[in-house]
Amino acid sequence: MDYTTCAAFNCGRPDVVFMVHDPGGGLAPSGWSGRYVNSYDDGIDAVHSRLGL
């Protein structure tokens, strides 16, 4: 990846996005329900928390 292409945004580094798929629809959010975390491990912990793991 050429980080200079998007250098104005987060030094060209893309955000890492975590998603949860719930085929039954029970966890599907209505509207914006995102949140920012500071590290990959915090993102994994947030997904596990949302899933009740």
C-alpha positions in Angstrom: 0.0 0.0 0.0 1.2 3.5 -0.8 0.6 5.4 2.4 1.4 8.7 0.7 -1.8 8.6 -1.2 -3.9 9.2 1.9 -1.2 10.9 4.0 -3.6 13.7 5.1 -5.7 11.1 6.9 -4.1 9.3 9.9 -0.7 9.5 8.2 -2.1 7.3 5.4 -2.7 4.4 7.7 -6.2 2.9 7.3 -8.5 2.3 10.2 -9.1 -1.3 11.3 -12.8 -2.1 11.5 -14.3 -4.9 13.5 -17.8 -6.2 12.7 -20.1 -8.7 14.2 -22.4 -10.8 12.1 -25.6 -12.0 13.7 -27.7 -14.0 11.3 -30.7 -13.8 13.7 -30.7 -10.1 13.8 -30.6 -9.8 17.6 -27.4 -7.8 17.7 -28.1 -5.7 14.6 -27.7 -2.0 15.5 -30.1 0.7 14.6 -28.3 3.8 13.3 -24.7 4.5 14.2 -23.4 2.3 17.1 -19.6 2.4 16.4 -16.9 3.3 18.8 -13.2 3.9 18.6 -10.6 1.8 20.4 -6.9 2.5 20.8 -5.5 -0.9 19.9 -6.2 -4.1 18.0 -6.5 -5.9 21.3 -9.1 -3.4 22.6 -11.1 -4.1 19.4 -11.0 -7.8 19.9 -12.1 -7.3 23.5 -15.0 -5.1 22.4 -16.2 -7.7 19.9 -16.0 -10.4 22.6 -17.9 -8.2 25.0 -20.6 -7.6 22.4 -20.9 -11.3 21.8 -21.0 -12.1 25.5 -17.8 -14.1 25.4 
